[in-house]
């Protein structure tokens, strides 16, 4: 049986936690590609390893994964406008590229171009890649490892059936439960009678 301290150590995955730092060194599946393709705004709110982010596909087809909130007025970028080269905040029109850099500040660029204000307003950004109909995020230190070409995701002549289930628990509970064969005969037998 884990102590409370060990359980906290293993189950907390937010920024700066030991398990969070470890899990950020691996590519994490965060969405199905169809979720962006079927969305006219081409954005999706995601919470990954305790961070509130927005995933988007720009009009050139490139993926971006940014902090959910604009650095200007904290408006949600989930309502942003996907453009050819980035995501534009709907509130005041600031545009961010996939690296998190501000590439356009409509008012500031025209009224105070000499102040170079945009260099002070970058946003947190992470790598995102698509493979086999899934979108993966890498949130760890550089250099990022290659996204593994895992067989079932890259096989030709097969059907990729992607299903998403939201489980109201942490990653450790999912892993423990998947390795526990005894719970099936007690918990699930009640529902199969």
Secondary structure by P-SEA (a helix, b strand, c coil): cccaaaaaaacccccccaaaaaaaabbbbcccaaaaaaccccbbbbbcccbbbbbbbcccbbbbbccccccccccccccccccccccccccccccccccccccccccccccccccccccccccbbbbbbbcccbbbbbcccccccccccccccccccccbbbbbbbbcccaaaaaaaaacaaaaacccccccc
